[in-house]
Amino acid sequence: MGFTLGIAPTAIASWTAPLPSSAVVFPSQLGTYSWFTLHGDPGMPVTMTYQNGVGVEFMDAPQAVALGVDGSTYRRVAAAEDRSIPADQGDPADMVLSADGTFAVIAGANGHGTVVVHSFADGVSHDISIGAGRSAVPLSITSDGDQVLVLLGDDEMSRYADTAMKLHGTLALLDLASGDLADYPLEGVMAAAISPDGTRVAAQIEDGTVVMDAAGRGVRSLSSLSGGGGLTDDAWSPNGTHLATIAYEEEWASALRTEALLQITDVVTDTTAVVPLEGIDYAAVRGWNDDDTVIVQAYRDDNGAEFMWVDAGTGATETFATYDSGFTGASVASADLARDLVGEWVIEDRAPQQGWIEGILLGAVVGTVCGLAVWVVARRSGANRAAV
């Protein structure tokens, strides 16, 4: 009796079906970079979007990835990859994720004249005009999903054009329903974040970081905030009173980064508490779990990463998820969390579902092993009958 090289249907089913859960799951181990990650939509809200791979580490090309709330489903966001511009060296277009994880706003940084709003539930995309020939990069979105801060420019916009890897432009608030743009009286803006309730805006400019109300009134500098601010889109605490940013302690003799510092700034009193992140050379704020706990992504030397809770008062850290860069060395960059879902997270070990090819390959291996086992048993049975 011979054996058949086949695919075990039950093996594929177990590989492709996520574990049942009614919770919002964040995986304790993020899926490593895969060539086989499918383009498409998870068909559910997503808990995080990110760029997988920066430049070309080893046999990889940058991907825009969305992670479903099941903690298992990874899909490439074609709408972001299709808007990649040559100046960005293969990076997908910048995007910001809505607070509920149902859609993303995607840049048009090469004079597209539009930004794209892309739904993860049904895959539908639609353009919103920002002016013919203009470029726009989305920076931060309100919790209700109605308005998004955008950086505007009349020329191509790429951080690779700046030695400090910073974008530069004018800041505006875009109403996603009406398409109305409200400009802010600021020049040379590099980053900005709007508070969850949409009432305050923080902006990083050449001279430091400023705050104002959402209408652009009452602009004032945060003089206690140093190190350029490291402002990310979800820097505001849930109650809108504090900003979390990253700075670096430097060894002045060599100007080398030695330790990342978490800065917690009270925007009312303009006071900043500095919390050393011991053993961490490079990090980014990814949001808040609650008003006392910051979410930080720490980068490792091998391009791997750790996602951790950081106590805003004591600096105590707890790693809740890790990422292995794998043999390609692909890193996780520009991670953006659906901030309103963070409080619902259940951290679980989940097998990544990145593409049908992986299921077929696993099924083929299992089918081959099962077939070989049947063949060995049949041969032994035949030999025993012959001996009798």
Secondary structure, 3 states (H helix, E strand, C coil): CCCCCCCCHHHHHHHHCCCCCCCEEEECEECCCCCCCCECCCCCCEEEEEEECCCCCCCCCCEEEEEECCCCEEEECHHHHCCCCHHHCCCCCCEEECCCCCEEEECECCCCCEEEEEECCCCCEEEEECCCCCEEEEEEECCCCCEEEEEEECCCCCHHHCCCCCCCEEEEEEECCCCCEEECCCCCECEEEECCCCCEEEEEECCEEEEEECCCCCCEECCCCCCCCCCCCCCECCCCCEEEEEEEEEECCCCEEEEEEEEEEECCCCEEEEEEECCCCCEEEEEEEECCEEEEEEECCCCCEEEEEEECCCCCEEEEEEECCCCCCCCEEEEEECHHHHHHEEEECCCCECCHHHHHHHHHHHHHHHHHHHHHHHHHHHHHHHHC
